[in-house]
Amino acid sequence: MANAKLSGAHLRAEAAPALPLTPARLFSAPLSELLAETNAEIIDAPTEYEHFEGVALRQSAGPIQVVLPKKQSARERDTMARYLVGRLLGTPMLPLPASLEARSFGGAL
């Protein structure tokens, strides 16, 4: 990275939470604060798939993108955003209900 240009946006994109994200903080912080602390943003899914519930993507630069379907209620979007950010950042969580399936692509989680 010695040859890379550093800009405010690039530095912000690599920012991580100051402390490990605890389950208590993950599920109790106001969502707007949690997204700011983890450099994440919620994006509406471009196409509604019948069984699509959401995905979190972390690219080499830029914020974590939490892509959620518009059809979800505000409560569902809040819960899924928290879960997906926490999973991506390695926050320990209780086992998932059998009705919720989580998969990781391109790396171990």
C-alpha atoms as one frame of an Amber mdcrd trajectory, in Angstrom:
protein
   0.000   0.000   0.000   3.046   2.273   0.015   2.319   3.349  -3.558  -1.406
   3.890  -3.030  -2.848   7.372  -2.851  -4.591   7.988   0.408  -7.714  10.080
   0.506 -10.316  10.723   3.176 -12.776   8.408   1.435 -10.193   5.635   1.178
  -9.250   5.904   4.830 -12.873   5.939   5.891 -13.501   2.823   3.810 -10.874
   0.922   5.752 -12.081   2.128   9.136 -13.097  -0.606  11.540 -14.966  -0.396
  14.818 -12.706   1.006  17.552 -13.476  -2.020  19.732 -14.716  -5.466  18.762
 -18.426  -5.341  18.023 -20.129  -7.122  20.910 -23.511  -8.811  20.556 -24.926
  -6.329  23.094 -23.783  -3.341  21.016 -24.828  -4.991  17.752 -28.413  -5.436
  18.878 -28.876  -2.379  21.131 -27.234   0.546  19.322 -29.464   2.757  17.213
 -29.141   1.385  13.679 -27.835   4.684  12.281 -25.001   4.679  14.873 -24.191
   1.031  14.219 -23.966   1.639  10.472 -21.709   4.667  11.010 -19.448   2.788
  13.454 -19.009  -0.148  11.091 -18.817   1.888   7.879 -21.892   0.176   6.468
 -24.804   1.333   4.369 -28.179  -0.159   3.477 -29.025  -0.423  -0.208 -32.355
  -1.489  -1.691 -32.095  -4.664  -3.746 -32.395  -3.797  -7.451 -34.701  -6.746
  -8.133 -37.080  -8.448  -5.779 -36.466 -12.179  -5.616 -39.155 -14.268  -3.966
 -36.897 -15.849  -1.335 -34.103 -13.247  -1.108 -33.737 -11.851   2.421 -30.494
  -9.889   2.168 -26.739  -9.945   1.745 -23.773  -8.011   3.129 -20.855  -7.322
   0.816 -17.414  -6.039   1.715 -15.239  -5.023  -1.186 -11.591  -4.002  -1.020
 -12.603  -0.339  -0.768 -15.783   1.394   0.263 -18.386   0.760   2.906 -19.973
  -2.556   3.767 -23.046  -2.780   1.554 -26.099  -4.350   3.156 -28.497  -5.142
   0.315 -32.075  -5.739   1.451 -35.360  -6.167  -0.438 -37.735  -3.218  -0.294
 -40.628  -5.548   0.568 -39.308  -6.124   4.102 -40.879  -4.268   6.993 -38.793
  -1.709   8.879 -38.329  -4.229  11.712 -37.188  -6.983   9.327 -34.727  -4.620
   7.631 -33.346  -3.504  11.001 -32.896  -7.083  12.216 -31.362  -8.358   8.963
 -28.983  -5.378   8.708 -27.723  -5.987  12.255 -27.363  -9.724  11.706 -25.555
  -9.368   8.365 -23.124  -6.710   9.621 -22.415  -8.728  12.756 -21.822 -11.920
  10.801 -19.523 -10.176   8.333 -17.489  -8.653  11.171 -17.301 -11.914  13.118
 -19.484 -10.936  16.063 -20.377 -14.074  18.034 -24.103 -14.798  17.937 -26.400
 -17.520  19.176 -27.201 -20.322  16.742 -29.645 -19.297  14.052 -33.237 -20.476
  14.004 -33.718 -23.403  11.590 -35.856 -21.160   9.370 -32.922 -18.782   8.716
 -30.157 -19.972   6.436 -26.838 -18.145   6.204 -24.130 -18.813   3.634 -20.675
 -17.346   3.167 -19.133 -16.922  -0.258 -15.497 -16.203  -0.983 -14.161 -16.719
   2.509 -14.717 -18.277   5.855 -17.011 -16.761   8.441
